[in-house]
Amino acid sequence: MGLTNNDIFKKLRVAHKLRDDDIVKICALVDFKVTKSELGAFFRNENHPKYMECGDQILRNFLNGLIIHLRGPMPEKKDNSKEKKNL
């Protein structure tokens, strides 16, 4: 079968050399709170009793935070509605 969200999360963590503290800060960039113990449960072996599946919402928020972490926040768009009315 394909990769799970946990597998993707683990691979991104290793590829970007992130620690649990880094991941908590990255998630905070998009106002998503995650604890170190939750992260530990995601990164455990599937056979471990305290293993927890990483849901789509957690992975999505992490990815959105990672984009901000790597690129910086999106610049604000200018409101061109006034200029269009003058035409």
A tleap script that builds the chain and sets N, CA, C and O, in Angstrom:
source leaprc.protein.ff14SB
mol = sequence {
  NMET GLY LEU THR ASN ASN ASP ILE PHE LYS
  LYS LEU ARG VAL ALA HIE LYS LEU ARG ASP
  ASP ASP ILE VAL LYS ILE CYS ALA LEU VAL
  ASP PHE LYS VAL THR LYS SER GLU LEU GLY
  ALA PHE PHE ARG ASN GLU ASN HIE PRO LYS
  TYR MET GLU CYS GLY ASP GLN ILE LEU ARG
  ASN PHE LEU ASN GLY LEU ILE ILE HIE LEU
  ARG GLY PRO MET PRO GLU LYS LYS ASP ASN
  SER LYS GLU LYS LYS ASN CLEU
}
set mol.1.N position { 0.834 -1.185 0.000 }
set mol.1.CA position { 0.000 0.000 0.000 }
set mol.1.C position { 0.877 1.247 0.000 }
set mol.1.O position { 2.085 1.148 0.218 }
set mol.2.N position { 0.296 2.406 -0.239 }
set mol.2.CA position { 1.037 3.653 -0.336 }
set mol.2.C position { 1.507 4.181 1.005 }
set mol.2.O position { 1.359 3.527 2.038 }
set mol.3.N position { 2.063 5.350 0.971 }
set mol.3.CA position { 2.549 5.993 2.185 }
set mol.3.C position { 1.381 6.502 3.028 }
set mol.3.O position { 0.377 6.979 2.499 }
set mol.4.N position { 1.530 6.394 4.333 }
set mol.4.CA position { 0.538 6.956 5.248 }
set mol.4.C position { 0.943 8.385 5.588 }
set mol.4.O position { 2.051 8.819 5.275 }
set mol.5.N position { 0.039 9.105 6.226 }
set mol.5.CA position { 0.366 10.459 6.682 }
set mol.5.C position { 1.548 10.427 7.655 }
set mol.5.O position { 2.386 11.329 7.657 }
set mol.6.N position { 1.603 9.375 8.483 }
set mol.6.CA position { 2.712 9.244 9.428 }
set mol.6.C position { 4.041 9.095 8.683 }
set mol.6.O position { 5.045 9.692 9.070 }
set mol.7.N position { 4.039 8.304 7.622 }
set mol.7.CA position { 5.258 8.115 6.832 }
set mol.7.C position { 5.709 9.435 6.208 }
set mol.7.O position { 6.895 9.765 6.232 }
set mol.8.N position { 4.771 10.177 5.657 }
set mol.8.CA position { 5.085 11.467 5.030 }
set mol.8.C position { 5.640 12.432 6.071 }
set mol.8.O position { 6.632 13.119 5.830 }
set mol.9.N position { 4.985 12.475 7.235 }
set mol.9.CA position { 5.414 13.350 8.322 }
set mol.9.C position { 6.845 12.998 8.751 }
set mol.9.O position { 7.677 13.888 8.931 }
set mol.10.N position { 7.126 11.707 8.911 }
set mol.10.CA position { 8.463 11.255 9.306 }
set mol.10.C position { 9.502 11.648 8.269 }
set mol.10.O position { 10.582 12.127 8.616 }
set mol.11.N position { 9.178 11.447 6.996 }
set mol.11.CA position { 10.135 11.751 5.926 }
set mol.11.C position { 10.429 13.253 5.846 }
set mol.11.O position { 11.570 13.655 5.623 }
set mol.12.N position { 9.393 14.076 6.029 }
set mol.12.CA position { 9.600 15.522 6.026 }
set mol.12.C position { 10.443 15.962 7.219 }
set mol.12.O position { 11.292 16.847 7.109 }
set mol.13.N position { 10.191 15.332 8.350 }
set mol.13.CA position { 10.952 15.655 9.560 }
set mol.13.C position { 12.434 15.379 9.350 }
set mol.13.O position { 13.281 16.201 9.700 }
set mol.14.N position { 12.746 14.221 8.778 }
set mol.14.CA position { 14.139 13.847 8.545 }
set mol.14.C position { 14.751 14.723 7.451 }
set mol.14.O position { 15.878 15.196 7.597 }
set mol.15.N position { 14.024 14.940 6.369 }
set mol.15.CA position { 14.556 15.710 5.240 }
set mol.15.C position { 14.900 17.145 5.627 }
set mol.15.O position { 15.878 17.709 5.136 }
set mol.16.N position { 14.093 17.733 6.511 }
set mol.16.CA position { 14.329 19.122 6.926 }
set mol.16.C position { 15.076 19.220 8.247 }
set mol.16.O position { 15.277 20.315 8.774 }
set mol.17.N position { 15.492 18.062 8.787 }
set mol.17.CA position { 16.264 18.004 10.036 }
set mol.17.C position { 15.550 18.752 11.158 }
set mol.17.O position { 16.141 19.597 11.831 }
set mol.18.N position { 14.267 18.429 11.349 }
set mol.18.CA position { 13.453 19.121 12.347 }
set mol.18.C position { 13.393 18.334 13.644 }
set mol.18.O position { 13.325 17.105 13.636 }
set mol.19.N position { 13.419 19.052 14.757 }
set mol.19.CA position { 13.212 18.467 16.071 }
set mol.19.C position { 11.764 18.709 16.469 }
set mol.19.O position { 11.039 19.448 15.802 }
set mol.20.N position { 11.352 18.080 17.560 }
set mol.20.CA position { 9.980 18.255 18.025 }
set mol.20.C position { 9.670 19.722 18.309 }
set mol.20.O position { 8.587 20.203 17.976 }
set mol.21.N position { 10.616 20.437 18.925 }
set mol.21.CA position { 10.414 21.867 19.203 }
set mol.21.C position { 10.175 22.646 17.917 }
set mol.21.O position { 9.318 23.528 17.870 }
set mol.22.N position { 10.931 22.319 16.875 }
set mol.22.CA position { 10.780 22.997 15.590 }
set mol.22.C position { 9.393 22.759 15.012 }
set mol.22.O position { 8.763 23.682 14.495 }
set mol.23.N position { 8.920 21.527 15.100 }
set mol.23.CA position { 7.607 21.189 14.547 }
set mol.23.C position { 6.502 21.902 15.318 }
set mol.23.O position { 5.533 22.369 14.720 }
set mol.24.N position { 6.638 21.990 16.640 }
set mol.24.CA position { 5.649 22.711 17.451 }
set mol.24.C position { 5.599 24.180 17.031 }
set mol.24.O position { 4.518 24.756 16.912 }
set mol.25.N position { 6.767 24.787 16.806 }
set mol.25.CA position { 6.829 26.194 16.385 }
set mol.25.C position { 6.251 26.378 14.985 }
set mol.25.O position { 5.560 27.362 14.720 }
set mol.26.N position { 6.530 25.443 14.100 }
set mol.26.CA position { 6.013 25.524 12.731 }
set mol.26.C position { 4.489 25.449 12.736 }
set mol.26.O position { 3.829 26.200 12.018 }
set mol.27.N position { 3.937 24.559 13.530 }
set mol.27.CA position { 2.474 24.448 13.623 }
set mol.27.C position { 1.870 25.704 14.250 }
set mol.27.O position { 0.758 26.104 13.906 }
set mol.28.N position { 2.604 26.319 15.166 }
set mol.28.CA position { 2.112 27.548 15.798 }
set mol.28.C position { 2.018 28.695 14.793 }
set mol.28.O position { 1.242 29.628 15.005 }
set mol.29.N position { 2.787 28.649 13.708 }
set mol.29.CA position { 2.725 29.691 12.683 }
set mol.29.C position { 1.352 29.777 12.028 }
set mol.29.O position { 0.968 30.829 11.516 }
set mol.30.N position { 0.608 28.662 12.045 }
set mol.30.CA position { -0.736 28.642 11.464 }
set mol.30.C position { -1.786 28.465 12.566 }
set mol.30.O position { -2.893 27.988 12.317 }
set mol.31.N position { -1.416 28.861 13.791 }
set mol.31.CA position { -2.307 28.791 14.957 }
set mol.31.C position { -2.850 27.388 15.197 }
set mol.31.O position { -4.026 27.217 15.518 }
set mol.32.N position { -1.996 26.395 15.040 }
set mol.32.CA position { -2.372 25.003 15.293 }
set mol.32.C position { -1.489 24.491 16.418 }
set mol.32.O position { -0.262 24.501 16.315 }
set mol.33.N position { -2.125 24.045 17.494 }
set mol.33.CA position { -1.370 23.583 18.652 }
set mol.33.C position { -1.207 22.073 18.614 }
set mol.33.O position { -2.170 21.324 18.447 }
set mol.34.N position { 0.035 21.652 18.774 }
set mol.34.CA position { 0.357 20.237 18.856 }
set mol.34.C position { 1.426 20.094 19.942 }
set mol.34.O position { 2.313 20.941 20.059 }
set mol.35.N position { 1.340 19.030 20.727 }
set mol.35.CA position { 2.287 18.829 21.816 }
set mol.35.C position { 3.392 17.867 21.401 }
set mol.35.O position { 3.270 17.131 20.421 }
set mol.36.N position { 4.473 17.895 22.174 }
set mol.36.CA position { 5.584 16.988 21.895 }
set mol.36.C position { 5.161 15.536 22.078 }
set mol.36.O position { 5.628 14.660 21.349 }
set mol.37.N position { 4.284 15.272 23.041 }
set mol.37.CA position { 3.853 13.886 23.260 }
set mol.37.C position { 3.008 13.381 22.092 }
set mol.37.O position { 3.078 12.204 21.738 }
set mol.38.N position { 2.211 14.270 21.493 }
set mol.38.CA position { 1.454 13.876 20.299 }
set mol.38.C position { 2.403 13.554 19.154 }
set mol.38.O position { 2.211 12.577 18.431 }
set mol.39.N position { 3.422 14.380 18.999 }
set mol.39.CA position { 4.404 14.138 17.941 }
set mol.39.C position { 5.106 12.804 18.153 }
set mol.39.O position { 5.335 12.055 17.204 }
set mol.40.N position { 5.441 12.517 19.394 }
set mol.40.CA position { 6.086 11.245 19.699 }
set mol.40.C position { 5.219 10.066 19.297 }
set mol.40.O position { 5.723 9.049 18.821 }
set mol.41.N position { 3.903 10.206 19.492 }
set mol.41.CA position { 2.974 9.131 19.129 }
set mol.41.C position { 2.909 8.946 17.611 }
set mol.41.O position { 2.757 7.824 17.128 }
set mol.42.N position { 3.022 10.042 16.862 }
set mol.42.CA position { 2.988 9.955 15.398 }
set mol.42.C position { 4.232 9.266 14.855 }
set mol.42.O position { 4.158 8.549 13.857 }
set mol.43.N position { 5.382 9.478 15.508 }
set mol.43.CA position { 6.646 8.979 14.991 }
set mol.43.C position { 7.009 7.592 15.518 }
set mol.43.O position { 8.076 7.070 15.194 }
set mol.44.N position { 6.146 6.997 16.316 }
set mol.44.CA position { 6.405 5.647 16.842 }
set mol.44.C position { 6.168 4.593 15.766 }
set mol.44.O position { 5.596 4.868 14.711 }
set mol.45.N position { 6.619 3.396 16.061 }
set mol.45.CA position { 6.373 2.250 15.194 }
set mol.45.C position { 4.882 1.912 15.248 }
set mol.45.O position { 4.245 2.076 16.288 }
set mol.46.N position { 4.333 1.447 14.145 }
set mol.46.CA position { 2.905 1.126 14.076 }
set mol.46.C position { 2.491 0.065 15.094 }
set mol.46.O position { 1.332 0.034 15.509 }
set mol.47.N position { 3.403 -0.789 15.496 }
set mol.47.CA position { 3.094 -1.851 16.443 }
set mol.47.C position { 3.155 -1.399 17.895 }
set mol.47.O position { 2.749 -2.143 18.787 }
set mol.48.N position { 3.651 -0.204 18.146 }
set mol.48.CA position { 3.776 0.304 19.510 }
set mol.48.C position { 2.383 0.597 20.066 }
set mol.48.O position { 1.527 1.093 19.334 }
set mol.49.N position { 2.138 0.299 21.350 }
set mol.49.CA position { 0.796 0.528 21.918 }
set mol.49.C position { 0.369 1.991 21.948 }
set mol.49.O position { -0.828 2.278 21.937 }
set mol.50.N position { 1.316 2.921 21.985 }
set mol.50.CA position { 0.951 4.341 22.045 }
set mol.50.C position { 1.049 5.034 20.677 }
set mol.50.O position { 1.033 6.262 20.593 }
set mol.51.N position { 1.148 4.243 19.626 }
set mol.51.CA position { 1.167 4.779 18.257 }
set mol.51.C position { -0.176 5.449 17.960 }
set mol.51.O position { -1.228 4.956 18.366 }
set mol.52.N position { -0.130 6.569 17.253 }
set mol.52.CA position { -1.350 7.281 16.881 }
set mol.52.C position { -1.261 7.648 15.405 }
set mol.52.O position { -0.217 8.091 14.925 }
set mol.53.N position { -2.362 7.460 14.697 }
set mol.53.CA position { -2.374 7.834 13.284 }
set mol.53.C position { -2.399 9.343 13.137 }
set mol.53.O position { -3.091 10.043 13.877 }
set mol.54.N position { -1.643 9.829 12.183 }
set mol.54.CA position { -1.611 11.259 11.874 }
set mol.54.C position { -2.763 11.557 10.920 }
set mol.54.O position { -2.811 11.029 9.809 }
set mol.55.N position { -3.667 12.385 11.351 }
set mol.55.CA position { -4.814 12.722 10.519 }
set mol.55.C position { -4.476 13.736 9.442 }
set mol.55.O position { -3.411 14.352 9.459 }
set mol.56.N position { -5.392 13.898 8.512 }
set mol.56.CA position { -5.198 14.849 7.409 }
set mol.56.C position { -5.057 16.280 7.918 }
set mol.56.O position { -4.250 17.050 7.398 }
set mol.57.N position { -5.840 16.636 8.931 }
set mol.57.CA position { -5.808 18.007 9.454 }
set mol.57.C position { -4.439 18.338 10.042 }
set mol.57.O position { -3.924 19.436 9.832 }
set mol.58.N position { -3.858 17.411 10.765 }
set mol.58.CA position { -2.552 17.648 11.387 }
set mol.58.C position { -1.487 17.819 10.309 }
set mol.58.O position { -0.692 18.757 10.360 }
set mol.59.N position { -1.472 16.919 9.339 }
set mol.59.CA position { -0.483 17.011 8.272 }
set mol.59.C position { -0.679 18.278 7.443 }
set mol.59.O position { 0.297 18.933 7.080 }
set mol.60.N position { -1.931 18.631 7.140 }
set mol.60.CA position { -2.219 19.836 6.363 }
set mol.60.C position { -1.726 21.088 7.083 }
set mol.60.O position { -1.105 21.954 6.467 }
set mol.61.N position { -1.996 21.188 8.372 }
set mol.61.CA position { -1.550 22.356 9.130 }
set mol.61.C position { -0.032 22.408 9.231 }
set mol.61.O position { 0.556 23.487 9.161 }
set mol.62.N position { 0.609 21.247 9.396 }
set mol.62.CA position { 2.062 21.228 9.420 }
set mol.62.C position { 2.634 21.701 8.091 }
set mol.62.O position { 3.577 22.492 8.067 }
set mol.63.N position { 2.067 21.222 6.981 }
set mol.63.CA position { 2.560 21.625 5.657 }
set mol.63.C position { 2.367 23.116 5.415 }
set mol.63.O position { 3.250 23.774 4.863 }
set mol.64.N position { 1.224 23.652 5.820 }
set mol.64.CA position { 0.995 25.092 5.673 }
set mol.64.C position { 1.978 25.890 6.524 }
set mol.64.O position { 2.483 26.922 6.083 }
set mol.65.N position { 2.250 25.420 7.732 }
set mol.65.CA position { 3.235 26.079 8.584 }
set mol.65.C position { 4.638 25.959 8.018 }
set mol.65.O position { 5.432 26.894 8.121 }
set mol.66.N position { 4.951 24.814 7.420 }
set mol.66.CA position { 6.271 24.610 6.832 }
set mol.66.C position { 6.498 25.567 5.663 }
set mol.66.O position { 7.607 26.067 5.476 }
set mol.67.N position { 5.469 25.818 4.891 }
set mol.67.CA position { 5.574 26.779 3.785 }
set mol.67.C position { 5.923 28.162 4.330 }
set mol.67.O position { 6.804 28.839 3.800 }
set mol.68.N position { 5.239 28.572 5.377 }
set mol.68.CA position { 5.522 29.881 5.986 }
set mol.68.C position { 6.928 29.887 6.576 }
set mol.68.O position { 7.650 30.876 6.456 }
set mol.69.N position { 7.312 28.794 7.207 }
set mol.69.CA position { 8.640 28.688 7.820 }
set mol.69.C position { 9.744 28.813 6.768 }
set mol.69.O position { 10.761 29.463 7.008 }
set mol.70.N position { 9.546 28.196 5.614 }
set mol.70.CA position { 10.579 28.190 4.582 }
set mol.70.C position { 10.557 29.430 3.695 }
set mol.70.O position { 11.614 29.951 3.338 }
set mol.71.N position { 9.377 29.905 3.340 }
set mol.71.CA position { 9.255 31.027 2.398 }
set mol.71.C position { 9.018 32.359 3.069 }
set mol.71.O position { 9.344 33.407 2.512 }
set mol.72.N position { 8.452 32.326 4.262 }
set mol.72.CA position { 8.036 33.549 4.925 }
set mol.72.C position { 6.556 33.774 4.671 }
set mol.72.O position { 5.962 33.115 3.818 }
set mol.73.N position { 5.960 34.698 5.402 }
set mol.73.CA position { 4.515 34.938 5.230 }
set mol.73.C position { 4.200 35.531 3.869 }
set mol.73.O position { 5.035 36.189 3.249 }
set mol.74.N position { 2.981 35.284 3.419 }
set mol.74.CA position { 2.533 35.822 2.127 }
set mol.74.C position { 2.436 37.345 2.223 }
set mol.74.O position { 1.943 37.868 3.222 }
set mol.75.N position { 2.895 38.054 1.206 }
set mol.75.CA position { 2.735 39.515 1.221 }
set mol.75.C position { 1.258 39.870 1.060 }
set mol.75.O position { 0.502 39.164 0.392 }
set mol.76.N position { 0.869 40.968 1.680 }
set mol.76.CA position { -0.529 41.393 1.582 }
set mol.76.C position { -0.819 41.866 0.167 }
set mol.76.O position { 0.006 42.525 -0.465 }
set mol.77.N position { -2.006 41.520 -0.320 }
set mol.77.CA position { -2.410 41.933 -1.656 }
set mol.77.C position { -2.981 43.336 -1.591 }
set mol.77.O position { -3.658 43.711 -0.634 }
set mol.78.N position { -2.692 44.099 -2.628 }
set mol.78.CA position { -3.235 45.457 -2.706 }
set mol.78.C position { -4.691 45.385 -3.131 }
set mol.78.O position { -5.083 44.508 -3.900 }
set mol.79.N position { -5.477 46.306 -2.628 }
set mol.79.CA position { -6.884 46.378 -3.002 }
set mol.79.C position { -6.991 47.273 -4.236 }
set mol.79.O position { -6.869 48.494 -4.134 }
set mol.80.N position { -7.217 46.667 -5.392 }
set mol.80.CA position { -7.287 47.406 -6.652 }
set mol.80.C position { -8.727 47.782 -7.019 }
set mol.80.O position { -8.980 48.238 -8.134 }
set mol.81.N position { -9.653 47.598 -6.108 }
set mol.81.CA position { -11.057 47.881 -6.444 }
set mol.81.C position { -11.298 49.362 -6.712 }
set mol.81.O position { -12.134 49.703 -7.550 }
set mol.82.N position { -10.584 50.251 -6.020 }
set mol.82.CA position { -10.747 51.682 -6.242 }
set mol.82.C position { -10.226 52.081 -7.636 }
set mol.82.O position { -10.826 52.911 -8.319 }
set mol.83.N position { -9.105 51.479 -8.041 }
set mol.83.CA position { -8.524 51.789 -9.346 }
set mol.83.C position { -9.424 51.319 -10.463 }
set mol.83.O position { -9.516 51.994 -11.489 }
set mol.84.N position { -10.089 50.195 -10.309 }
set mol.84.CA position { -10.962 49.670 -11.344 }
set mol.84.C position { -12.207 50.536 -11.517 }
set mol.84.O position { -12.735 50.651 -12.623 }
set mol.85.N position { -12.684 51.152 -10.414 }
set mol.85.CA position { -13.867 51.998 -10.483 }
set mol.85.C position { -13.581 53.279 -11.247 }
set mol.85.O position { -14.476 53.837 -11.882 }
set mol.86.N position { -12.358 53.745 -11.191 }
set mol.86.CA position { -11.989 55.006 -11.874 }
set mol.86.C position { -11.826 54.820 -13.377 }
set mol.86.O position { -11.730 55.807 -14.106 }
set mol.87.N position { -11.793 53.606 -13.848 }
set mol.87.CA position { -11.601 53.356 -15.295 }
set mol.87.C position { -12.856 53.509 -16.015 }
set mol.87.O position { -12.893 53.339 -17.234 }
savepdb mol mol.pdb
quit
